[in-house]
């Protein structure tokens, strides 16, 4: 799927609202993948980077918040406990700031 930056952000917000509302679920479990299709790393921004720049390191979040491993996303991805939910809430807020 080819995405614009705006569409990638819209899908990412939709995805992360679901993650915040469904603690303990993985990105790959999001029911809306059926609607949008498979994406690189189950991430609209990685998909955008691959379709627009042929690389997945051109994330719109990285300028403001750092790469995945160094951001709230990384905290969510590596934390299976309650801190993961707090990181998901923080990451969603960061996404909404980009709007």
C-alpha positions, 0 to 999 in steps of 0.5 A: 500500500502506498501512503502519503505522510498525512494518511500514514499519520491518520492510520497510526493515530487510529492504530494507537488509539486501539492499542491504548484502549486494548492494553496487552495487545500487539500491533499485529492484532489490530482488526483494521489490518484487514481494511488497510492490508499488511504494512512493513513492521505493522507500522504506517510510518515504516510503510510510508518510508518504504513507499515514498523513499524506498527505506524505512528510516524516514519516520516523521517522528524521528526528528521530534522524538528520536528513532523507534528504540529511543522513543515512547514507542520503544518503551512500549515495545520492550515493556510487557508490564503496566509501563507499556500502557503508559508508553502507548499513551505517551506515543499516541499523544506524540502522534496527535502533536504531529497532526 
